[in-house]
Amino acid sequence: MASFRPLIDAYGLPIGRRTPPRPSGKAPAPARLPWQLELIGLPLVLLLLVPLVALLLRTPVAMLADYAGDARTLSAVRLSLLTSAASTMLVVFLGTPLAYGLARRRTRLNRTLEVTLDLPIVLPPAVAGLALLMAFGRRGLLGASLAAVGLQIPFTPLAVVLAQIFVGAPYFIKTASVAFGAVTVDLEQAASLDGASTRNILRHVTLPLAGRGLLGGAALCWARAVGEFGATILFAGNLPGRTQTMPLAVYLGFESDLALAQTLSVLLLAISVLILILVRVIAGPQNGAD
């Protein structure tokens, strides 16, 4: 070993010597960059902020009061809330076991499945709507089978739910998978050694520890479902009182009634802000935050 000591010392290999003790106390704080560097991103911040401020300034409170109780507004809000709630519950019910499997088993099949789940995130919404129509439409891949049992999906509220699931599911599954992956396996093994069944381990150990991530993922999925437009308009249409959600009503209102479009846009903005606040509250304080 003595003949290799210079090589060991040169590369800092911990062979044949003790690991030096860690210094006591807190780790040194990372070097802070000059705050002036943040000014480089100021144009981007303004590009994101100014349009939202303009929307609020150009939508008086009196206009909101007049159109908030309009039948078209209430119908679009009601349909958006009902369909997005239904799609989110289905995604959570079906996606939670899938997310757990993706986090616990790193197989080639699961890696391929992860890529498949990422596709709706990067796929243009119009392509997603056309793909749904080609699959479930009257002349689609499954159209004849669905017609045989008397089920017609396109241009119905069910089509709205399917479109929302298609675009929103990846947000929940990815977030839930990360949450399950952060749960220490040793805790599950310890519970198993104490005689806990698989169901009890999931109920009392895994799900509570991953609960914040699951709730955050559900909130993101719901937000994506509420704001879905492209896939819905192709697959479900824009039928007032039947398939017209809030984003679709904004699109139609832009052509016929700008005040209605502004009112619905402000409502969607308020919902988005509330969802972001909810996600941050669920996530809790960031580590190392001042």
GIGICOR-V571322 format. One record per residue. N is the residue number from 1. RES is the residue in one small letter. NEAR is the number of other ideal C-beta (glycine too) atoms within 12 Angstrom. Layout:
BEGIN
N,RES,NEAR
N,RES,NEAR
END
This chain:
BEGIN
1,m,12
2,a,9
3,s,8
4,f,13
5,r,14
6,p,11
7,l,14
8,i,16
9,d,15
10,a,9
11,y,11
12,g,11
13,l,15
14,p,11
15,i,14
16,g,14
17,r,12
18,r,7
19,t,10
20,p,8
21,p,6
22,r,8
23,p,8
24,s,6
25,g,7
26,k,8
27,a,9
28,p,8
29,a,9
30,p,7
31,a,6
32,r,11
33,l,10
34,p,9
35,w,10
36,q,10
37,l,10
38,e,13
39,l,13
40,i,12
41,g,14
42,l,15
43,p,12
44,l,12
45,v,15
46,l,14
47,l,13
48,l,13
49,l,15
50,v,16
51,p,15
52,l,21
53,v,16
54,a,17
55,l,26
56,l,22
57,l,14
58,r,19
59,t,29
60,p,16
61,v,14
62,a,12
63,m,25
64,l,25
65,a,15
66,d,17
67,y,31
68,a,24
69,g,14
70,d,24
71,a,16
72,r,29
73,t,37
74,l,23
75,s,27
76,a,42
77,v,31
78,r,22
79,l,38
80,s,39
81,l,24
82,l,24
83,t,38
84,s,41
85,a,23
86,a,25
87,s,41
88,t,37
89,m,24
90,l,26
91,v,41
92,v,34
93,f,20
94,l,19
95,g,35
96,t,33
97,p,22
98,l,28
99,a,40
100,y,29
101,g,22
102,l,33
103,a,29
104,r,20
105,r,19
106,r,15
107,t,12
108,r,10
109,l,13
110,n,22
111,r,15
112,t,14
113,l,23
114,e,26
115,v,17
116,t,19
117,l,31
118,d,19
119,l,19
120,p,33
121,i,25
122,v,14
123,l,21
124,p,17
125,p,28
126,a,20
127,v,20
128,a,34
129,g,36
130,l,23
131,a,26
132,l,39
133,l,31
134,m,19
135,a,25
136,f,34
137,g,28
138,r,22
139,r,14
140,g,22
141,l,15
142,l,22
143,g,21
144,a,15
145,s,16
146,l,23
147,a,17
148,a,11
149,v,11
150,g,8
151,l,18
152,q,22
153,i,30
154,p,36
155,f,27
156,t,25
157,p,31
158,l,27
159,a,40
160,v,47
161,v,36
162,l,40
163,a,47
164,q,49
165,i,38
166,f,40
167,v,45
168,g,45
169,a,43
170,p,34
171,y,39
172,f,43
173,i,39
174,k,33
175,t,39
176,a,42
177,s,36
178,v,25
179,a,32
180,f,35
181,g,25
182,a,19
183,v,30
184,t,15
185,v,18
186,d,12
187,l,21
188,e,29
189,q,16
190,a,14
191,a,25
192,s,20
193,l,11
194,d,14
195,g,10
196,a,19
197,s,14
198,t,16
199,r,13
200,n,17
201,i,25
202,l,25
203,r,17
204,h,19
205,v,27
206,t,35
207,l,26
208,p,20
209,l,24
210,a,33
211,g,26
212,r,27
213,g,35
214,l,39
215,l,29
216,g,31
217,g,37
218,a,39
219,a,35
220,l,39
221,c,45
222,w,39
223,a,33
224,r,39
225,a,45
226,v,39
227,g,33
228,e,45
229,f,34
230,g,30
231,a,42
232,t,51
233,i,32
234,l,32
235,f,42
236,a,38
237,g,28
238,n,31
239,l,23
240,p,25
241,g,19
242,r,23
243,t,38
244,q,36
245,t,48
246,m,43
247,p,42
248,l,42
249,a,41
250,v,36
251,y,27
252,l,28
253,g,28
254,f,18
255,e,13
256,s,15
257,d,22
258,l,20
259,a,26
260,l,37
261,a,31
262,q,31
263,t,38
264,l,43
265,s,34
266,v,32
267,l,35
268,l,35
269,l,28
270,a,23
271,i,27
272,s,25
273,v,17
274,l,18
275,i,29
276,l,19
277,i,16
278,l,20
279,v,26
280,r,19
281,v,15
282,i,23
283,a,24
284,g,14
285,p,11
286,q,8
287,n,7
288,g,9
289,a,8
290,d,7
END
